Amino acid sequence: MKSVEDSNGFFMYPWLFLREVLGDLYEGLAYLSAVG
């Protein structure tokens, strides 16, 4: 089960990081569209 947990964390971390980045990009685009 340890290997399963490690692989799960390995796959979950990039997804969380990508979600954070996409969230920031979305907020930036919304801000630019509101200002422009």
N, CA, C and O atoms as a printed pandas DataFrame, in Angstrom:
     atom_number atom_name residue_name chain_id  residue_number  x_coord  y_coord  z_coord
0              1         N          MET        A               1    0.831   -1.206    0.000
1              2        CA          MET        A               1    0.000    0.000    0.000
2              3         C          MET        A               1    0.870    1.263    0.000
3              4         O          MET        A               1    0.451    2.324   -0.463
4              5         N          LYS        A               2    2.072    1.126    0.522
5              6        CA          LYS        A               2    2.941    2.305    0.566
6              7         C          LYS        A               2    3.242    2.810   -0.837
7              8         O          LYS        A               2    3.208    4.013   -1.095
8              9         N          SER        A               3    3.537    1.878   -1.745
9             10        CA          SER        A               3    3.857    2.285   -3.117
10            11         C          SER        A               3    2.637    2.952   -3.764
11            12         O          SER        A               3    2.777    3.895   -4.542
12            13         N          VAL        A               4    1.440    2.450   -3.433
13            14        CA          VAL        A               4    0.232    3.036   -4.008
14            15         C          VAL        A               4    0.062    4.467   -3.503
15            16         O          VAL        A               4   -0.303    5.359   -4.268
16            17         N          GLU        A               5    0.326    4.684   -2.220
17            18        CA          GLU        A               5    0.196    6.025   -1.659
18            19         C          GLU        A               5    1.214    6.968   -2.288
19            20         O          GLU        A               5    0.895    8.116   -2.597
20            21         N          ASP        A               6    2.448    6.481   -2.477
21            22        CA          ASP        A               6    3.490    7.322   -3.072
22            23         C          ASP        A               6    3.103    7.704   -4.499
23            24         O          ASP        A               6    3.220    8.866   -4.888
24            25         N          SER        A               7    2.642    6.722   -5.278
25            26        CA          SER        A               7    2.271    7.014   -6.666
26            27         C          SER        A               7    1.080    7.971   -6.686
27            28         O          SER        A               7    0.999    8.847   -7.547
28            29         N          ASN        A               8    0.161    7.805   -5.745
29            30        CA          ASN        A               8   -1.004    8.681   -5.696
30            31         C          ASN        A               8   -0.569   10.115   -5.418
31            32         O          ASN        A               8   -1.052   11.044   -6.065
32            33         N          GLY        A               9    0.338   10.305   -4.460
33            34        CA          GLY        A               9    0.844   11.638   -4.160
34            35         C          GLY        A               9    1.622   12.192   -5.332
35            36         O          GLY        A               9    1.564   13.389   -5.612
36            37         N          PHE        A              10    2.359   11.318   -6.025
37            38        CA          PHE        A              10    3.158   11.746   -7.177
38            39         C          PHE        A              10    2.258   12.286   -8.280
39            40         O          PHE        A              10    2.615   13.241   -8.970
40            41         N          PHE        A              11    1.085   11.669   -8.445
41            42        CA          PHE        A              11    0.169   12.116   -9.497
42            43         C          PHE        A              11   -0.691   13.296   -9.027
43            44         O          PHE        A              11   -1.113   14.120   -9.838
44            45         N          MET        A              12   -0.945   13.374   -7.731
45            46        CA          MET        A              12   -1.799   14.443   -7.227
46            47         C          MET        A              12   -1.070   15.774   -7.156
47            48         O          MET        A              12   -1.678   16.818   -7.393
48            49         N          TYR        A              13    0.222   15.763   -6.834
49            50        CA          TYR        A              13    0.943   17.028   -6.658
50            51         C          TYR        A              13    0.961   17.881   -7.921
51            52         O          TYR        A              13    0.632   19.065   -7.849
52            53         N          PRO        A              14    1.336   17.322   -9.089
53            54        CA          PRO        A              14    1.334   18.137  -10.315
54            55         C          PRO        A              14   -0.059   18.678  -10.637
55            56         O          PRO        A              14   -0.186   19.790  -11.149
56            57         N          TRP        A              15   -1.091   17.910  -10.346
57            58        CA          TRP        A              15   -2.453   18.353  -10.633
58            59         C          TRP        A              15   -2.809   19.556   -9.763
59            60         O          TRP        A              15   -3.398   20.522  -10.249
60            61         N          LEU        A              16   -2.451   19.499   -8.464
61            62        CA          LEU        A              16   -2.738   20.621   -7.575
62            63         C          LEU        A              16   -1.963   21.849   -8.013
63            64         O          LEU        A              16   -2.491   22.961   -8.001
64            65         N          PHE        A              17   -0.693   21.648   -8.406
65            66        CA          PHE        A              17    0.139   22.767   -8.862
66            67         C          PHE        A              17   -0.454   23.378  -10.129
67            68         O          PHE        A              17   -0.521   24.599  -10.265
68            69         N          LEU        A              18   -0.884   22.520  -11.055
69            70        CA          LEU        A              18   -1.458   23.000  -12.313
70            71         C          LEU        A              18   -2.755   23.758  -12.046
71            72         O          LEU        A              18   -3.033   24.776  -12.679
72            73         N          ARG        A              19   -3.551   23.247  -11.094
73            74        CA          ARG        A              19   -4.809   23.915  -10.769
74            75         C          ARG        A              19   -4.544   25.304  -10.186
75            76         O          ARG        A              19   -5.266   26.255  -10.484
76            77         N          GLU        A              20   -3.495   25.418   -9.347
77            78        CA          GLU        A              20   -3.142   26.718   -8.774
78            79         C          GLU        A              20   -2.753   27.691   -9.875
79            80         O          GLU        A              20   -3.201   28.838   -9.892
80            81         N          VAL        A              21   -1.907   27.221  -10.803
81            82        CA          VAL        A              21   -1.432   28.085  -11.891
82            83         C          VAL        A              21   -2.595   28.503  -12.787
83            84         O          VAL        A              21   -2.712   29.673  -13.154
84            85         N          LEU        A              22   -3.450   27.552  -13.137
85            86        CA          LEU        A              22   -4.593   27.873  -13.997
86            87         C          LEU        A              22   -5.528   28.852  -13.287
87            88         O          LEU        A              22   -6.102   29.736  -13.923
88            89         N          GLY        A              23   -5.678   28.698  -11.986
89            90        CA          GLY        A              23   -6.526   29.619  -11.225
90            91         C          GLY        A              23   -5.965   31.035  -11.280
91            92         O          GLY        A              23   -6.712   31.998  -11.456
92            93         N          ASP        A              24   -4.639   31.160  -11.126
93            94        CA          ASP        A              24   -4.007   32.476  -11.184
94            95         C          ASP        A              24   -4.162   33.079  -12.575
95            96         O          ASP        A              24   -4.450   34.268  -12.711
96            97         N          LEU        A              25   -3.970   32.262  -13.607
97            98        CA          LEU        A              25   -4.107   32.759  -14.978
98            99         C          LEU        A              25   -5.541   33.221  -15.234
99           100         O          LEU        A              25   -5.759   34.256  -15.865
100          101         N          TYR        A              26   -6.503   32.463  -14.752
101          102        CA          TYR        A              26   -7.906   32.822  -14.953
102          103         C          TYR        A              26   -8.219   34.153  -14.273
103          104         O          TYR        A              26   -8.899   35.003  -14.848
104          105         N          GLU        A              27   -7.717   34.334  -13.038
105          106        CA          GLU        A              27   -7.948   35.589  -12.326
106          107         C          GLU        A              27   -7.287   36.746  -13.062
107          108         O          GLU        A              27   -7.850   37.837  -13.147
108          109         N          GLY        A              28   -6.083   36.503  -13.598
109          110        CA          GLY        A              28   -5.369   37.543  -14.339
110          111         C          GLY        A              28   -6.139   37.944  -15.590
111          112         O          GLY        A              28   -6.264   39.131  -15.893
112          113         N          LEU        A              29   -6.655   36.953  -16.317
113          114        CA          LEU        A              29   -7.422   37.249  -17.531
114          115         C          LEU        A              29   -8.710   37.987  -17.184
115          116         O          LEU        A              29   -9.101   38.916  -17.891
116          117         N          ALA        A              30   -9.364   37.587  -16.115
117          118        CA          ALA        A              30  -10.596   38.255  -15.701
118          119         C          ALA        A              30  -10.293   39.704  -15.325
119          120         O          ALA        A              30  -11.069   40.605  -15.644
120          121         N          TYR        A              31   -9.168   39.930  -14.648
121          122        CA          TYR        A              31   -8.779   41.290  -14.254
122          123         C          TYR        A              31   -8.490   42.144  -15.481
123          124         O          TYR        A              31   -8.941   43.285  -15.575
124          125         N          LEU        A              32   -7.726   41.577  -16.432
125          126        CA          LEU        A              32   -7.384   42.326  -17.646
126          127         C          LEU        A              32   -8.638   42.646  -18.456
127          128         O          LEU        A              32   -8.772   43.754  -18.976
128          129         N          SER        A              33   -9.546   41.699  -18.568
129          130        CA          SER        A              33  -10.772   41.923  -19.337
130          131         C          SER        A              33  -11.632   42.989  -18.646
131          132         O          SER        A              33  -12.280   43.792  -19.317
132          133         N          ALA        A              34  -11.637   42.995  -17.315
133          134        CA          ALA        A              34  -12.423   43.982  -16.577
134          135         C          ALA        A              34  -11.809   45.373  -16.748
135          136         O          ALA        A              34  -12.531   46.354  -16.927
136          137         N          VAL        A              35  -10.491   45.458  -16.692
137          138        CA          VAL        A              35   -9.804   46.749  -16.822
138          139         C          VAL        A              35   -9.875   47.246  -18.258
139          140         O          VAL        A              35  -10.131   48.425  -18.502
140          141         N          GLY        A              36   -9.646   46.333  -19.219
141          142        CA          GLY        A              36   -9.645   46.715  -20.624
142          143         C          GLY        A              36  -11.061   46.985  -21.093
143          144         O          GLY        A              36  -11.272   47.323  -22.258
